Amino acid sequence: MEVFKALDISQFLPHRPPFLMVDYVLSISDEHVSTSFEIKLDNIFVENGVFNEVGMVEHAAQTCSAIVGKSYYTNQEEAKPENKLIGFISAIKKVLIYECPKVEETIVSEAVLKSRFDSDNYSICTFECSVCQGENTLLTCEMNLFIQETE
């Protein structure tokens, strides 16, 4: 599986450190994305050496929003710092958290776009997402996101 290390993920997500919870895009299409994220000790969602539940949900949301963020550009050359997106979780329909990862572990997430409504400068979407660490499923969820391009 190709890792898009040259892809500047911040061009496709409306998040910035210390709130950026995705390191790499492993694969991406118009309806699917896979990402990875290494849990570091200084992460704002780490408590007692564990990446907490809120961090897990935020990581899942950022993974999902990469699909929509990608669609605002036809190629990487069009992704420029002045292109800005904002986004938020508008609804969490279902979330099951089985386990939280520890510091220095890497989690891998898979998200699938279930539905999407586009307006002139915003998108409302429904996604299903799962977060795993190795063979263990840590989280499954279904959520709605609102993503808007700003000028």
C-alpha positions as CSV (number, residue, x, y, z in Angstrom):
1,M,0.0,0.0,0.0
2,E,1.4,3.4,-1.0
3,V,1.8,6.0,1.7
4,F,1.4,9.5,0.3
5,K,4.2,11.1,2.5
6,A,4.6,13.9,0.0
7,L,1.0,14.9,0.4
8,D,0.6,17.8,2.8
9,I,-2.4,16.6,4.8
10,S,-3.0,20.0,6.2
11,Q,-4.1,21.1,2.7
12,F,-7.0,18.6,2.8
13,L,-8.0,19.0,6.5
14,P,-9.2,22.1,8.3
15,H,-7.1,21.2,11.3
16,R,-3.7,22.5,12.5
17,P,-1.3,21.3,15.2
18,P,-1.7,20.7,18.0
19,F,-5.2,19.6,16.8
20,L,-4.1,17.7,13.7
21,M,-4.8,13.9,14.4
22,V,-3.7,12.4,11.1
23,D,-0.1,11.8,10.0
24,Y,-0.4,10.0,6.7
25,V,-2.9,9.2,4.0
26,L,-2.4,5.5,3.1
27,S,-5.1,5.5,0.3
28,I,-7.7,7.9,-0.8
29,S,-10.5,8.0,-3.4
30,D,-13.8,9.9,-3.8
31,E,-15.6,7.4,-1.4
32,H,-12.8,5.8,0.8
33,V,-9.8,6.9,2.8
34,S,-7.3,5.2,5.0
35,T,-5.0,7.1,7.4
36,S,-2.4,6.5,10.1
37,F,-1.6,8.4,13.2
38,E,1.2,7.8,15.8
39,I,0.2,8.6,19.3
40,K,2.8,10.9,20.9
41,L,3.2,11.7,24.6
42,D,2.6,15.4,24.1
43,N,-0.8,14.9,22.3
44,I,-3.5,17.0,23.8
45,F,-5.8,13.9,24.1
46,V,-3.2,11.7,25.9
47,E,-4.1,11.0,29.6
48,N,-2.0,8.7,31.7
49,G,-0.2,7.3,28.6
50,V,-3.4,6.6,26.8
51,F,-5.0,8.4,23.8
52,N,-8.5,9.1,25.2
53,E,-12.0,8.6,23.7
54,V,-12.4,12.2,22.6
55,G,-9.1,12.0,20.7
56,M,-10.3,8.7,19.1
57,V,-13.5,10.4,17.8
58,E,-11.6,13.4,16.6
59,H,-9.1,11.3,14.8
60,A,-12.0,9.4,13.1
61,A,-13.6,12.7,12.1
62,Q,-10.4,14.0,10.6
63,T,-9.9,10.8,8.7
64,C,-13.5,11.1,7.2
65,S,-13.1,14.8,6.4
66,A,-10.0,14.0,4.2
67,I,-12.3,12.6,1.5
68,V,-14.3,15.9,1.3
69,G,-11.2,18.0,1.6
70,K,-9.6,16.2,-1.3
71,S,-12.6,17.0,-3.5
72,Y,-12.0,20.7,-3.3
73,Y,-8.8,20.2,-5.4
74,T,-8.3,18.3,-8.6
75,N,-4.7,17.8,-8.0
76,Q,-2.0,18.4,-5.3
77,E,-0.6,21.5,-7.2
78,E,-4.0,23.3,-6.6
79,A,-3.7,22.8,-2.8
80,K,-2.3,26.1,-1.6
81,P,-2.0,27.7,1.8
82,E,-4.6,30.3,1.0
83,N,-7.2,27.6,0.3
84,K,-9.0,27.2,3.6
85,L,-11.6,24.7,4.9
86,I,-13.4,24.7,8.2
87,G,-15.4,21.7,9.5
88,F,-17.1,20.2,12.4
89,I,-19.0,17.1,13.5
90,S,-22.7,17.9,13.1
91,A,-23.9,14.5,14.4
92,I,-22.6,11.3,15.8
93,K,-25.1,8.6,15.0
94,K,-23.3,5.7,16.6
95,V,-19.9,5.2,18.3
96,L,-18.5,2.1,19.9
97,I,-15.1,2.4,21.6
98,Y,-13.6,-1.0,22.5
99,E,-10.1,0.1,23.6
100,C,-7.9,3.2,23.6
101,P,-4.3,3.1,22.2
102,K,-1.2,3.8,24.2
103,V,1.5,6.3,23.6
104,E,3.9,5.3,20.8
105,E,1.3,3.1,19.1
106,T,0.2,3.8,15.6
107,I,-3.5,3.6,14.7
108,V,-4.9,3.0,11.2
109,S,-8.4,4.2,10.2
110,E,-10.7,3.4,7.3
111,A,-13.6,5.6,6.4
112,V,-16.3,5.2,3.8
113,L,-18.5,8.0,2.5
114,K,-22.2,6.9,2.8
115,S,-23.9,10.0,1.5
116,R,-23.0,13.6,0.5
117,F,-24.9,16.8,-0.2
118,D,-22.9,19.6,-1.9
119,S,-23.8,23.3,-2.0
120,D,-21.7,26.1,-3.7
121,N,-19.2,26.3,-0.8
122,Y,-20.1,23.5,1.7
123,S,-20.7,19.8,2.0
124,I,-22.8,17.8,4.5
125,C,-21.7,14.1,4.5
126,T,-22.3,10.9,6.4
127,F,-19.4,8.5,7.0
128,E,-18.7,5.1,8.5
129,C,-15.3,4.8,10.1
130,S,-13.3,2.2,12.0
131,V,-10.0,2.7,13.9
132,C,-7.6,-0.2,14.4
133,Q,-4.3,-0.9,16.1
134,G,-2.8,-4.0,14.5
135,E,-5.5,-6.6,14.4
136,N,-7.6,-4.9,17.2
137,T,-10.6,-2.8,16.3
138,L,-10.5,0.2,18.7
139,L,-13.5,2.2,17.5
140,T,-16.4,2.0,15.0
141,C,-18.7,4.9,14.3
142,E,-21.1,6.6,12.0
143,M,-21.1,10.4,11.9
144,N,-22.1,13.5,9.9
145,L,-19.7,16.2,9.0
146,F,-20.2,19.7,7.8
147,I,-17.2,21.1,5.7
148,Q,-17.1,24.6,4.3
149,E,-14.6,26.4,2.1
150,T,-13.8,29.9,3.3
151,E,-12.4,32.8,1.3
